[in-house]
Amino acid sequence: MNKIRNNDTVQILAGKDKGKRGKVRLVLPRDDRVVVDGINMNKRHAKARGGARQGGIIDIEAPLHISNVMLVCGKCSRTTRAGTHYLADGKKARKCRRCGEVIE
């Protein structure tokens, strides 16, 4: 089960952006990769497509492997592993392993 979802805040553990934090924009579960806003920027040379897109060098976010990011708790604002917890109504939720707060 993938414990990192869209709109989670994560911290980068390895690579050129190590230590930076960002919001997950896209999760690719089949490839075990995530795209984080403003992290792992790569340059691409794009050809102009009529009036729809201007040509030139553009910056895009490349996917990172999910093992290189770690979830940040919204309450204690520290990196944590997500545990599972059953709420009173029987629903399953993620919780911070450090402070015990439900993550959502």
N, C-alpha and C positions, 0 to 999 in steps of 0.2 A: 504494500500500500504506500502510495506516494504521500508524504506528509507535508509537502510544500505545495501551496495552491496559488491561484491568481490573487493579486493585491496583497500578498504577504510581504512584510519587510524582511529582507535577508542581508546577511553580511558575507562578503566574498572572503574565502579562506586561502585561495591560491591563485597565482597568476599575476599579471601586470596591474590589476586593480585590487590587490589584496588589502583588506582592511576597510574598503569602502562599503557603504550601505545603500541599498536601493529597493525599489518596489518591483515585484515580479509582474511582468506584463503578460507573459505567455508561458505555459507549461507544455512540454512535449513529452508525454509519458512513454511513448514507444521508444524514444531515443534516450530517455533519462536525462533530458536537458531542459534548461529554463532560460528565458530571455528576461533580463533585468534592465529597467530604464536607466540609460546613461552609462552602462557598464559594458566593457568589452567592445568598444566602438572600433569598427573596421571601415576602411575607405573602399568604395566601389566606383568604378568608372562607368557612368551611365550615358547612354546615347539618348538624345532628345527624341521624344515620341510625339510629334506634332505639337499641338498646343497644350497637351495634357501634362507633360513633364519637361522640365528644362534639363539640358545635358550638362555634364561636368562631373566633378568628383563629389560624391555624396557620402555622408557618414551614416552607417547603419549599425544596429546592435546585433552582435552575433550570439548564438546560444552558448551557454556555459553548461558543463556537466553538473548534474545535481549534487554530486559529491563535493563540489568545490564551493557550495553555498551552505549557510546555516541559518536557520530561522531565528528571528529576533522577537522576543516577547514584547507585547505592547505595554504591559504594566511595569515590569522591572527593567525593560530596555536592555537586556543582556541576551547573548546568544544562548540558545537552548535546543535540546532535542525535544520533539513533540511526543507526548505520551497520549494514550487514548483513555477516555473517561466516559462513563455512562451517566447521563443526566437523570433527574428525577422522573422525567416523562419517558425514559427508555431510549432516547436518542443518543447516538455516539458522538462525542466531541473531542477535539484536541485540547490538551492542556500542557502548560509549561512545566517542565520537570524541575525547574529551580524554585519558582514561587507558588506553583499549584493553581494558577489562574487559568480559566478557560480561554483559549485563543480563538477569536473570531473577529 
